[in-house]
Amino acid sequence: MGDRASILWHLAQLAGYLCAELDMPPPRDLLHPRHNDGEYVSPTVQWSDLYNLTFVQDNAMAIREHQFEYDFESRYKRPVYDDPIYKDWLHVVSTKGKLLADFEMIQNFSWQQSENSTTGFVWEIRQGYFESDLRGAALPELSAEIREEVGQLYNPSMRPYHNKVKTPATRRGSCLYIHDDARPSHLKVMEKRMERRIRMQSSENSIFGSLHLRRGDAIDVCDTSLGVLRQYLACSLNGTESLGRNITLLMTTDETDVDYRRDVLEIASDYPHVRILDADDIVLNIVTEAIRNGVIDAGLHNNFYIYQIEDILRNWDTTSFVQFHLKRRRSHCKDCVKISKRLKLFKSH
């Protein structure tokens, strides 16, 4: 879900700048079943259910609700706008060529459009975004000829920001066309329910931390066996008993083996002041309850929605109720994280 969200955000930024909308294949087509217990997500699920991108200018949705009947078995096909109303439009199809060059052509075209124009452009991208030269690139400026033609209407800083980071200072010299907060309202409700449920099941006076264990495709890259995990927690929790607070670890993992999950939770019995909760199970329960009570659609009973709810557990903001993170995965596989030192620094701030 993380890389899909990145692709959506970047392409929606380009759409905002080009006065366009983004039309993506639906979640069922782009979210792989291997991350959802082998099941495709429901065809009723739209991107706005998971990641609701809206334009800064008018709060309109940046991603069109799905308009096409996709041939799901041929899921690498993309819609072709062959309706007669698009007959006179500029139609650019990017395959394995250079997307930057196509962007430059469409940018020039877009700036030459008049306000009352009845035609536009369709840009079909039929290649992987992460493998393209568009990803993270410095976008080209408008051609000198067209800059002279449009005069003061154009400023280089109007180009879209194309590297999503959270530090405003790094966005200087470019524009944001998409709101940062892309969480649907029902997702925020579910996050609050999750936090309340966690606090109810935690020890009193708890400090909360996340424990993320990536198994699956990372199991041979980062050792998350029980023996190694015991050593990792013994080192990481060392000294936390002197803080005078209980600690609640919130476990999230892609491991489906019930015995492994139970054994991880039982490691907490080695520490009187520590408790480990299965955050995945907690979130699954509140999602099931919300569906039963008609709060959310039944199609949202999937791992991707659970992942989005749990995003708050990955938040590094110091205002979050999660104050530290323990992670063992492909990109983060340290032997020890000195929690007591980090919590003392957190407290001093």
ROTORDO-331945 format. One record per residue (C-alpha): x, y, z; residue number from 0; residue in one letter. Coordinates in Angstrom, 2 decimals. Layout:
BEGIN
<c1=X&c2=Y&c3=Z&nr=NUM&rest=A>;
...
END
This chain:
BEGIN
<c1=0.00&c2=0.00&c3=0.00&nr=0&rest=M>;
<c1=2.91&c2=2.32&c3=0.72&nr=1&rest=G>;
<c1=4.32&c2=2.31&c3=-2.80&nr=2&rest=D>;
<c1=0.84&c2=2.56&c3=-4.34&nr=3&rest=R>;
<c1=0.17&c2=5.63&c3=-2.20&nr=4&rest=A>;
<c1=3.44&c2=7.17&c3=-3.39&nr=5&rest=S>;
<c1=2.53&c2=6.60&c3=-7.05&nr=6&rest=I>;
<c1=-0.96&c2=8.04&c3=-6.58&nr=7&rest=L>;
<c1=0.37&c2=11.14&c3=-4.81&nr=8&rest=W>;
<c1=3.02&c2=11.90&c3=-7.44&nr=9&rest=H>;
<c1=0.71&c2=11.38&c3=-10.41&nr=10&rest=L>;
<c1=-2.08&c2=13.39&c3=-8.75&nr=11&rest=A>;
<c1=0.42&c2=16.22&c3=-8.27&nr=12&rest=Q>;
<c1=1.14&c2=16.18&c3=-12.01&nr=13&rest=L>;
<c1=-2.59&c2=16.07&c3=-12.76&nr=14&rest=A>;
<c1=-3.22&c2=19.14&c3=-10.60&nr=15&rest=G>;
<c1=-0.52&c2=21.10&c3=-12.39&nr=16&rest=Y>;
<c1=-1.77&c2=20.06&c3=-15.83&nr=17&rest=L>;
<c1=-5.43&c2=20.86&c3=-15.01&nr=18&rest=C>;
<c1=-6.31&c2=17.18&c3=-15.38&nr=19&rest=A>;
<c1=-7.75&c2=14.28&c3=-13.42&nr=20&rest=E>;
<c1=-6.03&c2=11.01&c3=-12.60&nr=21&rest=L>;
<c1=-7.71&c2=7.81&c3=-13.75&nr=22&rest=D>;
<c1=-6.16&c2=4.73&c3=-12.14&nr=23&rest=M>;
<c1=-7.06&c2=1.06&c3=-12.41&nr=24&rest=P>;
<c1=-9.11&c2=0.18&c3=-9.30&nr=25&rest=P>;
<c1=-7.58&c2=-1.19&c3=-6.07&nr=26&rest=P>;
<c1=-8.71&c2=-4.68&c3=-7.01&nr=27&rest=R>;
<c1=-6.42&c2=-4.46&c3=-10.01&nr=28&rest=D>;
<c1=-3.36&c2=-2.86&c3=-8.43&nr=29&rest=L>;
<c1=-3.27&c2=-4.37&c3=-4.93&nr=30&rest=L>;
<c1=-1.76&c2=-7.85&c3=-5.02&nr=31&rest=H>;
<c1=-3.64&c2=-10.67&c3=-3.25&nr=32&rest=P>;
<c1=-0.43&c2=-11.98&c3=-1.67&nr=33&rest=R>;
<c1=-0.72&c2=-9.08&c3=0.79&nr=34&rest=H>;
<c1=-4.36&c2=-9.92&c3=1.51&nr=35&rest=N>;
<c1=-4.31&c2=-13.58&c3=2.53&nr=36&rest=D>;
<c1=-4.42&c2=-14.63&c3=-1.12&nr=37&rest=G>;
<c1=-7.68&c2=-12.78&c3=-1.83&nr=38&rest=E>;
<c1=-8.36&c2=-9.92&c3=-4.26&nr=39&rest=Y>;
<c1=-10.01&c2=-6.92&c3=-2.65&nr=40&rest=V>;
<c1=-13.68&c2=-6.39&c3=-3.32&nr=41&rest=S>;
<c1=-14.58&c2=-4.67&c3=-6.63&nr=42&rest=P>;
<c1=-16.63&c2=-2.19&c3=-4.57&nr=43&rest=T>;
<c1=-13.48&c2=-0.67&c3=-3.05&nr=44&rest=V>;
<c1=-12.40&c2=2.64&c3=-4.58&nr=45&rest=Q>;
<c1=-9.12&c2=4.47&c3=-4.02&nr=46&rest=W>;
<c1=-11.02&c2=7.13&c3=-2.09&nr=47&rest=S>;
<c1=-11.84&c2=4.45&c3=0.52&nr=48&rest=D>;
<c1=-8.14&c2=3.96&c3=1.21&nr=49&rest=L>;
<c1=-6.39&c2=7.15&c3=0.18&nr=50&rest=Y>;
<c1=-8.60&c2=10.12&c3=-0.54&nr=51&rest=N>;
<c1=-6.61&c2=12.62&c3=-2.60&nr=52&rest=L>;
<c1=-8.17&c2=16.04&c3=-3.19&nr=53&rest=T>;
<c1=-6.97&c2=19.16&c3=-4.99&nr=54&rest=F>;
<c1=-5.89&c2=22.15&c3=-2.90&nr=55&rest=V>;
<c1=-7.70&c2=24.59&c3=-5.19&nr=56&rest=Q>;
<c1=-11.27&c2=23.35&c3=-4.81&nr=57&rest=D>;
<c1=-11.15&c2=20.14&c3=-2.70&nr=58&rest=N>;
<c1=-12.35&c2=18.14&c3=-5.71&nr=59&rest=A>;
<c1=-11.30&c2=14.51&c3=-5.93&nr=60&rest=M>;
<c1=-8.05&c2=14.07&c3=-7.84&nr=61&rest=A>;
<c1=-8.69&c2=10.44&c3=-8.77&nr=62&rest=I>;
<c1=-11.76&c2=9.70&c3=-10.85&nr=63&rest=R>;
<c1=-14.15&c2=7.10&c3=-9.54&nr=64&rest=E>;
<c1=-13.62&c2=4.10&c3=-11.77&nr=65&rest=H>;
<c1=-15.33&c2=4.56&c3=-15.10&nr=66&rest=Q>;
<c1=-14.20&c2=1.47&c3=-17.00&nr=67&rest=F>;
<c1=-14.97&c2=-2.22&c3=-17.05&nr=68&rest=E>;
<c1=-11.52&c2=-3.72&c3=-16.73&nr=69&rest=Y>;
<c1=-10.68&c2=-7.13&c3=-18.06&nr=70&rest=D>;
<c1=-9.37&c2=-8.34&c3=-14.72&nr=71&rest=F>;
<c1=-7.60&c2=-11.37&c3=-16.15&nr=72&rest=E>;
<c1=-5.66&c2=-9.04&c3=-18.48&nr=73&rest=S>;
<c1=-4.85&c2=-6.65&c3=-15.66&nr=74&rest=R>;
<c1=-1.92&c2=-4.99&c3=-17.39&nr=75&rest=Y>;
<c1=-4.26&c2=-3.40&c3=-19.93&nr=76&rest=K>;
<c1=-5.09&c2=0.25&c3=-19.51&nr=77&rest=R>;
<c1=-8.23&c2=2.06&c3=-20.62&nr=78&rest=P>;
<c1=-8.15&c2=3.64&c3=-24.06&nr=79&rest=V>;
<c1=-10.22&c2=6.78&c3=-24.43&nr=80&rest=Y>;
<c1=-11.75&c2=6.01&c3=-27.81&nr=81&rest=D>;
<c1=-15.06&c2=7.78&c3=-27.19&nr=82&rest=D>;
<c1=-15.92&c2=10.21&c3=-30.04&nr=83&rest=P>;
<c1=-15.69&c2=13.19&c3=-27.67&nr=84&rest=I>;
<c1=-11.94&c2=12.60&c3=-27.41&nr=85&rest=Y>;
<c1=-11.42&c2=12.37&c3=-31.17&nr=86&rest=K>;
<c1=-9.67&c2=15.74&c3=-31.50&nr=87&rest=D>;
<c1=-7.77&c2=15.56&c3=-28.22&nr=88&rest=W>;
<c1=-4.01&c2=15.16&c3=-27.95&nr=89&rest=L>;
<c1=-3.50&c2=11.47&c3=-27.13&nr=90&rest=H>;
<c1=-0.09&c2=10.45&c3=-25.80&nr=91&rest=V>;
<c1=0.73&c2=6.82&c3=-24.96&nr=92&rest=V>;
<c1=3.89&c2=6.25&c3=-22.91&nr=93&rest=S>;
<c1=5.20&c2=2.70&c3=-23.00&nr=94&rest=T>;
<c1=8.86&c2=1.94&c3=-22.48&nr=95&rest=K>;
<c1=10.00&c2=5.32&c3=-23.67&nr=96&rest=G>;
<c1=10.94&c2=8.40&c3=-21.71&nr=97&rest=K>;
<c1=8.09&c2=9.76&c3=-19.58&nr=98&rest=L>;
<c1=9.93&c2=13.02&c3=-18.95&nr=99&rest=L>;
<c1=9.91&c2=13.80&c3=-22.66&nr=100&rest=A>;
<c1=6.17&c2=13.05&c3=-22.86&nr=101&rest=D>;
<c1=5.54&c2=15.22&c3=-19.78&nr=102&rest=F>;
<c1=7.39&c2=18.10&c3=-21.42&nr=103&rest=E>;
<c1=5.26&c2=17.79&c3=-24.55&nr=104&rest=M>;
<c1=1.99&c2=17.68&c3=-22.55&nr=105&rest=I>;
<c1=3.12&c2=20.58&c3=-20.36&nr=106&rest=Q>;
<c1=3.67&c2=22.74&c3=-23.43&nr=107&rest=N>;
<c1=0.30&c2=21.68&c3=-24.83&nr=108&rest=F>;
<c1=-1.52&c2=22.39&c3=-21.56&nr=109&rest=S>;
<c1=-0.13&c2=25.91&c3=-21.29&nr=110&rest=W>;
<c1=-1.27&c2=26.71&c3=-24.82&nr=111&rest=Q>;
<c1=-4.89&c2=25.73&c3=-24.09&nr=112&rest=Q>;
<c1=-7.38&c2=28.56&c3=-23.92&nr=113&rest=S>;
<c1=-9.89&c2=28.82&c3=-21.06&nr=114&rest=E>;
<c1=-12.84&c2=28.06&c3=-23.35&nr=115&rest=N>;
<c1=-11.15&c2=25.21&c3=-25.21&nr=116&rest=S>;
<c1=-13.37&c2=22.19&c3=-25.94&nr=117&rest=T>;
<c1=-10.46&c2=19.78&c3=-26.35&nr=118&rest=T>;
<c1=-7.76&c2=18.55&c3=-24.02&nr=119&rest=G>;
<c1=-5.27&c2=15.73&c3=-23.69&nr=120&rest=F>;
<c1=-5.21&c2=12.09&c3=-22.64&nr=121&rest=V>;
<c1=-1.93&c2=10.74&c3=-21.33&nr=122&rest=W>;
<c1=-1.84&c2=6.98&c3=-20.97&nr=123&rest=E>;
<c1=1.10&c2=5.67&c3=-18.96&nr=124&rest=I>;
<c1=1.59&c2=2.00&c3=-19.73&nr=125&rest=R>;
<c1=4.89&c2=1.41&c3=-17.97&nr=126&rest=Q>;
<c1=5.93&c2=0.93&c3=-14.36&nr=127&rest=G>;
<c1=6.20&c2=4.25&c3=-12.56&nr=128&rest=Y>;
<c1=9.10&c2=3.22&c3=-10.33&nr=129&rest=F>;
<c1=11.12&c2=2.13&c3=-13.37&nr=130&rest=E>;
<c1=10.47&c2=5.34&c3=-15.28&nr=131&rest=S>;
<c1=12.69&c2=8.41&c3=-15.60&nr=132&rest=D>;
<c1=9.81&c2=10.48&c3=-14.19&nr=133&rest=L>;
<c1=10.19&c2=9.19&c3=-10.64&nr=134&rest=R>;
<c1=11.89&c2=11.72&c3=-8.42&nr=135&rest=G>;
<c1=13.13&c2=13.68&c3=-11.41&nr=136&rest=A>;
<c1=13.55&c2=17.42&c3=-11.66&nr=137&rest=A>;
<c1=10.70&c2=18.32&c3=-13.96&nr=138&rest=L>;
<c1=11.60&c2=20.37&c3=-17.05&nr=139&rest=P>;
<c1=10.57&c2=23.99&c3=-17.32&nr=140&rest=E>;
<c1=8.11&c2=25.24&c3=-19.90&nr=141&rest=L>;
<c1=9.76&c2=25.90&c3=-23.26&nr=142&rest=S>;
<c1=11.21&c2=29.40&c3=-23.72&nr=143&rest=A>;
<c1=8.93&c2=30.05&c3=-26.69&nr=144&rest=E>;
<c1=5.75&c2=29.32&c3=-24.74&nr=145&rest=I>;
<c1=7.02&c2=31.18&c3=-21.66&nr=146&rest=R>;
<c1=7.36&c2=34.25&c3=-23.83&nr=147&rest=E>;
<c1=3.86&c2=33.65&c3=-25.23&nr=148&rest=E>;
<c1=2.11&c2=33.32&c3=-21.85&nr=149&rest=V>;
<c1=4.19&c2=36.02&c3=-20.14&nr=150&rest=G>;
<c1=3.56&c2=36.58&c3=-16.43&nr=151&rest=Q>;
<c1=0.95&c2=33.82&c3=-16.24&nr=152&rest=L>;
<c1=3.82&c2=31.35&c3=-15.83&nr=153&rest=Y>;
<c1=6.30&c2=31.12&c3=-12.99&nr=154&rest=N>;
<c1=8.79&c2=28.21&c3=-12.61&nr=155&rest=P>;
<c1=7.64&c2=27.73&c3=-9.02&nr=156&rest=S>;
<c1=4.25&c2=26.63&c3=-10.38&nr=157&rest=M>;
<c1=5.76&c2=23.29&c3=-11.36&nr=158&rest=R>;
<c1=4.51&c2=20.50&c3=-9.07&nr=159&rest=P>;
<c1=6.51&c2=19.29&c3=-6.12&nr=160&rest=Y>;
<c1=7.62&c2=15.81&c3=-7.10&nr=161&rest=H>;
<c1=9.29&c2=14.29&c3=-4.04&nr=162&rest=N>;
<c1=6.86&c2=13.71&c3=-1.20&nr=163&rest=K>;
<c1=8.48&c2=14.67&c3=2.09&nr=164&rest=V>;
<c1=7.05&c2=16.36&c3=5.15&nr=165&rest=K>;
<c1=9.51&c2=19.26&c3=5.54&nr=166&rest=T>;
<c1=8.03&c2=22.45&c3=4.03&nr=167&rest=P>;
<c1=11.49&c2=23.96&c3=3.55&nr=168&rest=A>;
<c1=12.36&c2=21.31&c3=0.99&nr=169&rest=T>;
<c1=9.34&c2=22.29&c3=-1.11&nr=170&rest=R>;
<c1=10.62&c2=25.74&c3=-1.96&nr=171&rest=R>;
<c1=10.62&c2=26.50&c3=-5.63&nr=172&rest=G>;
<c1=7.63&c2=24.27&c3=-6.42&nr=173&rest=S>;
<c1=3.88&c2=24.00&c3=-5.80&nr=174&rest=C>;
<c1=1.61&c2=21.61&c3=-3.93&nr=175&rest=L>;
<c1=-1.59&c2=20.78&c3=-5.78&nr=176&rest=Y>;
<c1=-2.76&c2=17.95&c3=-3.48&nr=177&rest=I>;
<c1=-3.73&c2=18.13&c3=0.18&nr=178&rest=H>;
<c1=-1.29&c2=16.35&c3=2.49&nr=179&rest=D>;
<c1=-3.99&c2=14.75&c3=4.62&nr=180&rest=D>;
<c1=-5.37&c2=11.98&c3=2.42&nr=181&rest=A>;
<c1=-7.10&c2=9.96&c3=5.13&nr=182&rest=R>;
<c1=-10.84&c2=9.44&c3=4.52&nr=183&rest=P>;
<c1=-13.07&c2=10.55&c3=7.40&nr=184&rest=S>;
<c1=-14.16&c2=6.98&c3=8.21&nr=185&rest=H>;
<c1=-10.48&c2=6.00&c3=8.47&nr=186&rest=L>;
<c1=-9.93&c2=8.70&c3=11.10&nr=187&rest=K>;
<c1=-12.90&c2=7.34&c3=13.04&nr=188&rest=V>;
<c1=-11.40&c2=3.85&c3=12.93&nr=189&rest=M>;
<c1=-8.02&c2=5.17&c3=14.11&nr=190&rest=E>;
<c1=-9.66&c2=6.72&c3=17.18&nr=191&rest=K>;
<c1=-11.48&c2=3.47&c3=17.91&nr=192&rest=R>;
<c1=-8.21&c2=1.57&c3=17.63&nr=193&rest=M>;
<c1=-6.46&c2=3.92&c3=20.04&nr=194&rest=E>;
<c1=-9.30&c2=3.66&c3=22.59&nr=195&rest=R>;
<c1=-9.29&c2=-0.15&c3=22.35&nr=196&rest=R>;
<c1=-5.52&c2=-0.28&c3=22.80&nr=197&rest=I>;
<c1=-5.64&c2=1.93&c3=25.88&nr=198&rest=R>;
<c1=-8.41&c2=-0.24&c3=27.36&nr=199&rest=M>;
<c1=-6.30&c2=-3.40&c3=26.96&nr=200&rest=Q>;
<c1=-3.01&c2=-1.89&c3=28.12&nr=201&rest=S>;
<c1=-1.44&c2=-1.69&c3=31.54&nr=202&rest=S>;
<c1=-1.96&c2=1.53&c3=33.47&nr=203&rest=E>;
<c1=0.52&c2=4.36&c3=33.04&nr=204&rest=N>;
<c1=1.81&c2=2.82&c3=29.80&nr=205&rest=S>;
<c1=4.31&c2=4.11&c3=27.32&nr=206&rest=I>;
<c1=3.30&c2=2.83&c3=23.86&nr=207&rest=F>;
<c1=5.69&c2=1.55&c3=21.22&nr=208&rest=G>;
<c1=5.29&c2=-0.26&c3=17.93&nr=209&rest=S>;
<c1=6.81&c2=-3.66&c3=17.17&nr=210&rest=L>;
<c1=6.77&c2=-4.31&c3=13.43&nr=211&rest=H>;
<c1=7.92&c2=-7.73&c3=12.25&nr=212&rest=L>;
<c1=8.13&c2=-8.21&c3=8.50&nr=213&rest=R>;
<c1=8.17&c2=-11.91&c3=7.64&nr=214&rest=R>;
<c1=6.91&c2=-13.01&c3=4.21&nr=215&rest=G>;
<c1=9.21&c2=-11.67&c3=1.50&nr=216&rest=D>;
<c1=11.76&c2=-10.42&c3=4.08&nr=217&rest=A>;
<c1=12.13&c2=-13.57&c3=6.15&nr=218&rest=I>;
<c1=15.47&c2=-14.49&c3=4.56&nr=219&rest=D>;
<c1=16.79&c2=-10.93&c3=4.74&nr=220&rest=V>;
<c1=16.04&c2=-10.04&c3=8.38&nr=221&rest=C>;
<c1=15.97&c2=-12.79&c3=11.02&nr=222&rest=D>;
<c1=12.72&c2=-12.61&c3=12.99&nr=223&rest=T>;
<c1=12.90&c2=-16.08&c3=14.54&nr=224&rest=S>;
<c1=11.79&c2=-16.28&c3=18.16&nr=225&rest=L>;
<c1=15.32&c2=-16.80&c3=19.51&nr=226&rest=G>;
<c1=16.70&c2=-13.74&c3=17.72&nr=227&rest=V>;
<c1=13.62&c2=-11.71&c3=18.66&nr=228&rest=L>;
<c1=14.14&c2=-12.54&c3=22.37&nr=229&rest=R>;
<c1=17.71&c2=-11.27&c3=22.16&nr=230&rest=Q>;
<c1=16.58&c2=-8.16&c3=20.28&nr=231&rest=Y>;
<c1=13.95&c2=-7.31&c3=22.89&nr=232&rest=L>;
<c1=16.26&c2=-8.13&c3=25.81&nr=233&rest=A>;
<c1=18.79&c2=-5.60&c3=24.51&nr=234&rest=C>;
<c1=16.24&c2=-3.01&c3=23.43&nr=235&rest=S>;
<c1=14.23&c2=-3.14&c3=26.69&nr=236&rest=L>;
<c1=17.30&c2=-3.10&c3=28.92&nr=237&rest=N>;
<c1=17.07&c2=-0.22&c3=31.38&nr=238&rest=G>;
<c1=13.41&c2=0.57&c3=30.73&nr=239&rest=T>;
<c1=12.43&c2=-0.86&c3=34.14&nr=240&rest=E>;
<c1=14.08&c2=2.19&c3=35.74&nr=241&rest=S>;
<c1=11.74&c2=4.61&c3=33.94&nr=242&rest=L>;
<c1=8.94&c2=3.96&c3=36.44&nr=243&rest=G>;
<c1=6.41&c2=3.32&c3=33.66&nr=244&rest=R>;
<c1=4.81&c2=0.29&c3=32.08&nr=245&rest=N>;
<c1=5.51&c2=-0.38&c3=28.40&nr=246&rest=I>;
<c1=2.98&c2=-1.68&c3=25.88&nr=247&rest=T>;
<c1=4.32&c2=-2.95&c3=22.57&nr=248&rest=L>;
<c1=1.87&c2=-3.00&c3=19.65&nr=249&rest=L>;
<c1=2.77&c2=-5.84&c3=17.31&nr=250&rest=M>;
<c1=2.03&c2=-5.67&c3=13.60&nr=251&rest=T>;
<c1=3.24&c2=-8.42&c3=11.28&nr=252&rest=T>;
<c1=2.43&c2=-10.12&c3=8.02&nr=253&rest=D>;
<c1=2.95&c2=-13.51&c3=9.68&nr=254&rest=E>;
<c1=-0.21&c2=-15.64&c3=9.55&nr=255&rest=T>;
<c1=1.06&c2=-18.50&c3=11.73&nr=256&rest=D>;
<c1=-1.05&c2=-18.39&c3=14.90&nr=257&rest=V>;
<c1=1.58&c2=-20.15&c3=17.03&nr=258&rest=D>;
<c1=4.30&c2=-17.68&c3=16.06&nr=259&rest=Y>;
<c1=2.09&c2=-14.69&c3=16.87&nr=260&rest=R>;
<c1=1.15&c2=-16.19&c3=20.24&nr=261&rest=R>;
<c1=4.78&c2=-16.97&c3=21.09&nr=262&rest=D>;
<c1=5.79&c2=-13.36&c3=20.36&nr=263&rest=V>;
<c1=3.11&c2=-12.06&c3=22.71&nr=264&rest=L>;
<c1=4.32&c2=-14.42&c3=25.45&nr=265&rest=E>;
<c1=7.85&c2=-12.97&c3=25.34&nr=266&rest=I>;
<c1=6.44&c2=-10.12&c3=27.46&nr=267&rest=A>;
<c1=6.14&c2=-12.52&c3=30.40&nr=268&rest=S>;
<c1=9.93&c2=-12.15&c3=30.83&nr=269&rest=D>;
<c1=9.39&c2=-8.50&c3=31.82&nr=270&rest=Y>;
<c1=7.01&c2=-7.50&c3=34.66&nr=271&rest=P>;
<c1=6.57&c2=-3.97&c3=33.24&nr=272&rest=H>;
<c1=6.03&c2=-4.98&c3=29.58&nr=273&rest=V>;
<c1=2.96&c2=-6.15&c3=27.69&nr=274&rest=R>;
<c1=2.70&c2=-7.02&c3=23.98&nr=275&rest=I>;
<c1=-0.65&c2=-6.63&c3=22.20&nr=276&rest=L>;
<c1=-1.56&c2=-7.97&c3=18.76&nr=277&rest=D>;
<c1=-2.50&c2=-4.70&c3=17.06&nr=278&rest=A>;
<c1=-3.53&c2=-6.54&c3=13.87&nr=279&rest=D>;
<c1=-6.08&c2=-8.56&c3=15.82&nr=280&rest=D>;
<c1=-7.39&c2=-5.46&c3=17.59&nr=281&rest=I>;
<c1=-7.89&c2=-3.60&c3=14.31&nr=282&rest=V>;
<c1=-9.48&c2=-6.64&c3=12.65&nr=283&rest=L>;
<c1=-12.02&c2=-6.79&c3=15.47&nr=284&rest=N>;
<c1=-12.99&c2=-3.12&c3=15.22&nr=285&rest=I>;
<c1=-13.28&c2=-3.39&c3=11.42&nr=286&rest=V>;
<c1=-15.54&c2=-6.45&c3=11.80&nr=287&rest=T>;
<c1=-17.67&c2=-4.60&c3=14.34&nr=288&rest=E>;
<c1=-17.92&c2=-1.49&c3=12.15&nr=289&rest=A>;
<c1=-19.08&c2=-3.57&c3=9.17&nr=290&rest=I>;
<c1=-21.63&c2=-5.39&c3=11.31&nr=291&rest=R>;
<c1=-22.98&c2=-2.05&c3=12.58&nr=292&rest=N>;
<c1=-23.13&c2=-0.53&c3=9.08&nr=293&rest=G>;
<c1=-20.41&c2=2.06&c3=9.73&nr=294&rest=V>;
<c1=-18.25&c2=0.99&c3=6.78&nr=295&rest=I>;
<c1=-18.77&c2=-1.12&c3=3.65&nr=296&rest=D>;
<c1=-18.17&c2=-4.86&c3=3.87&nr=297&rest=A>;
<c1=-15.59&c2=-4.59&c3=1.08&nr=298&rest=G>;
<c1=-13.21&c2=-2.87&c3=3.50&nr=299&rest=L>;
<c1=-12.65&c2=-6.13&c3=5.34&nr=300&rest=H>;
<c1=-9.14&c2=-6.49&c3=3.86&nr=301&rest=N>;
<c1=-5.51&c2=-6.19&c3=4.95&nr=302&rest=N>;
<c1=-4.94&c2=-2.99&c3=2.99&nr=303&rest=F>;
<c1=-7.61&c2=-1.16&c3=4.98&nr=304&rest=Y>;
<c1=-6.17&c2=-2.56&c3=8.20&nr=305&rest=I>;
<c1=-2.73&c2=-1.33&c3=7.10&nr=306&rest=Y>;
<c1=-4.14&c2=2.17&c3=6.56&nr=307&rest=Q>;
<c1=-5.73&c2=2.24&c3=10.01&nr=308&rest=I>;
<c1=-2.45&c2=1.11&c3=11.55&nr=309&rest=E>;
<c1=-0.57&c2=3.92&c3=9.82&nr=310&rest=D>;
<c1=-0.91&c2=5.96&c3=12.99&nr=311&rest=I>;
<c1=1.29&c2=3.37&c3=14.71&nr=312&rest=L>;
<c1=4.07&c2=4.17&c3=12.24&nr=313&rest=R>;
<c1=3.81&c2=7.91&c3=12.87&nr=314&rest=N>;
<c1=7.09&c2=9.49&c3=14.03&nr=315&rest=W>;
<c1=5.36&c2=12.69&c3=15.13&nr=316&rest=D>;
<c1=6.10&c2=13.34&c3=18.81&nr=317&rest=T>;
<c1=2.41&c2=14.14&c3=19.37&nr=318&rest=T>;
<c1=1.47&c2=10.55&c3=18.50&nr=319&rest=S>;
<c1=0.55&c2=8.20&c3=21.33&nr=320&rest=F>;
<c1=3.24&c2=5.82&c3=19.98&nr=321&rest=V>;
<c1=6.55&c2=7.12&c3=21.35&nr=322&rest=Q>;
<c1=9.08&c2=4.66&c3=19.95&nr=323&rest=F>;
<c1=9.40&c2=2.10&c3=17.16&nr=324&rest=H>;
<c1=10.97&c2=-1.34&c3=17.03&nr=325&rest=L>;
<c1=11.24&c2=-2.72&c3=13.51&nr=326&rest=K>;
<c1=12.74&c2=-5.81&c3=12.00&nr=327&rest=R>;
<c1=12.30&c2=-5.81&c3=8.27&nr=328&rest=R>;
<c1=14.31&c2=-5.57&c3=5.07&nr=329&rest=R>;
<c1=15.23&c2=-1.89&c3=5.38&nr=330&rest=S>;
<c1=15.56&c2=-1.79&c3=9.18&nr=331&rest=H>;
<c1=17.17&c2=-4.78&c3=10.89&nr=332&rest=C>;
<c1=19.27&c2=-3.52&c3=13.79&nr=333&rest=K>;
<c1=20.34&c2=-5.87&c3=16.56&nr=334&rest=D>;
<c1=19.26&c2=-3.43&c3=19.27&nr=335&rest=C>;
<c1=17.41&c2=-0.15&c3=19.76&nr=336&rest=V>;
<c1=18.11&c2=1.54&c3=23.10&nr=337&rest=K>;
<c1=14.55&c2=2.39&c3=24.12&nr=338&rest=I>;
<c1=15.42&c2=3.84&c3=27.54&nr=339&rest=S>;
<c1=17.79&c2=6.36&c3=25.97&nr=340&rest=K>;
<c1=15.23&c2=7.39&c3=23.34&nr=341&rest=R>;
<c1=12.44&c2=7.77&c3=25.90&nr=342&rest=L>;
<c1=14.61&c2=9.94&c3=28.13&nr=343&rest=K>;
<c1=15.37&c2=12.20&c3=25.15&nr=344&rest=L>;
<c1=11.67&c2=12.25&c3=24.27&nr=345&rest=F>;
<c1=10.78&c2=13.25&c3=27.84&nr=346&rest=K>;
<c1=13.38&c2=16.04&c3=27.89&nr=347&rest=S>;
<c1=11.80&c2=17.60&c3=24.80&nr=348&rest=H>;
END
